[in-house]
């Protein structure tokens, strides 16, 4: 998954790399019956956040975030940054507020500066 995330940023077919990472995550759940760990989820989030898919990719990141049992501050930050880089400042601010309301540990002020 990490290889797909890294490739998503550096190759023209970034969306394809993110899709492959996403498919691997699904395969872990469906075929193997294993619940992916935070590292796996965060790798897929990172892959989607690095694509040129704009708000569509950021929304997909958010849907993955919402499917996680206990997203970490890294998960939240990745989705917030995906929205911020895609021009979704309002969505990013909304997630940051939700993150604060849930008292998820992070450097919230650092996130504010990315908006």
C-alpha atoms as one frame of an Amber mdcrd trajectory, in Angstrom:
protein
   0.000   0.000   0.000   2.844   2.384   0.832   4.395   1.796  -2.594   1.108
   2.750  -4.274   0.858   5.849  -2.078   4.367   6.935  -3.059   3.737   6.211
  -6.735   0.464   8.168  -6.697   2.415  11.369  -6.113   5.126  10.835  -8.690
   3.470   9.212 -11.701   0.923  10.370 -14.235  -1.444   7.553 -13.336  -1.761
   8.596  -9.689  -5.468   7.768  -9.647  -4.684   4.246 -10.831  -2.149   3.831
  -8.032  -4.703   5.032  -5.470  -7.284   2.623  -6.903  -4.809  -0.247  -6.588
  -4.098   0.676  -2.949  -7.843   0.865  -2.318  -8.372  -2.537  -3.970  -5.678
  -4.066  -1.797  -7.390  -2.714   1.305 -10.708  -4.192   0.131  -9.049  -7.503
  -0.616  -7.656  -7.582   2.919 -11.164  -7.167   4.295 -13.145  -9.325   1.892
 -10.915 -12.200   0.875  -8.575 -12.592   3.780 -11.001 -11.492   6.467  -8.380
  -9.322   8.116  -9.225  -5.880   9.440  -6.630  -3.491   8.013  -4.576  -1.631
  10.601  -4.154   2.136  10.861  -0.989   2.030   8.775  -2.852   0.341   5.905
  -5.785   2.750   6.042  -3.471   5.744   6.275  -1.501   4.510   3.272  -4.666
   4.394   1.167  -5.708   7.828   2.427  -2.287   9.155   1.499  -2.492   7.624
  -1.975  -5.851   9.268  -2.679  -4.725  12.591  -1.196  -1.749  12.669  -3.580
  -3.736  12.186  -6.777  -4.885  14.949  -9.081  -8.505  13.954  -8.482  -9.381
  17.186  -6.697 -12.455  17.288  -4.512 -13.628  13.899  -5.754 -10.494  12.258
  -4.349 -10.777  14.252  -1.126 -14.378  13.089  -0.714 -13.258   9.522  -1.278
 -10.649  10.030   1.443 -13.386  11.208   3.767 -15.532   8.155   2.997 -12.574
   5.923   3.899 -12.042   7.929   7.095 -15.698   7.426   8.019 -15.385   3.668
   7.444 -12.519   3.357   9.932 -13.294   2.120  13.435 -10.877   4.457  15.202
  -9.183   6.885  12.836  -5.961   8.344  14.172  -4.908  11.972  14.099  -2.793
  11.038  11.063  -5.928   9.787   9.296  -7.821  12.987  10.050  -4.872  15.194
   9.078  -4.432  13.400   5.759  -8.069  13.972   4.816  -7.968  17.594   5.974
  -4.878  18.172   3.828  -6.506  16.402   0.869  -9.401  18.864   1.018  -7.120
  21.850   1.575  -4.955  20.988  -1.453  -8.029  20.327  -3.609  -9.533  23.740
  -2.932 -11.998  22.468  -0.346 -11.180  24.891   2.431 -14.704  24.757   3.875
 -14.667  20.968   4.000 -11.198  21.014   5.555 -12.315  23.520   8.178 -15.395
  21.413   8.940 -13.295  18.305   9.485 -10.853  20.237  11.623 -13.751  21.441
  13.791 -15.079  17.896  14.056 -11.610  16.705  15.001 -11.431  19.345  17.738
 -14.943  18.498  18.963 -13.985  14.841  19.252 -10.804  15.861  21.089  -8.620
  13.876  18.733  -5.009  14.478  19.629  -3.078  16.416  17.044  -1.305  19.636
  16.493  -4.544  21.400  15.596  -2.862  24.776  15.233  -0.505  23.285  12.671
  -3.557  22.093  10.708  -5.111  25.549  10.888  -2.020  27.016   9.263  -2.453
  24.700   6.243  -5.849  26.268   5.552
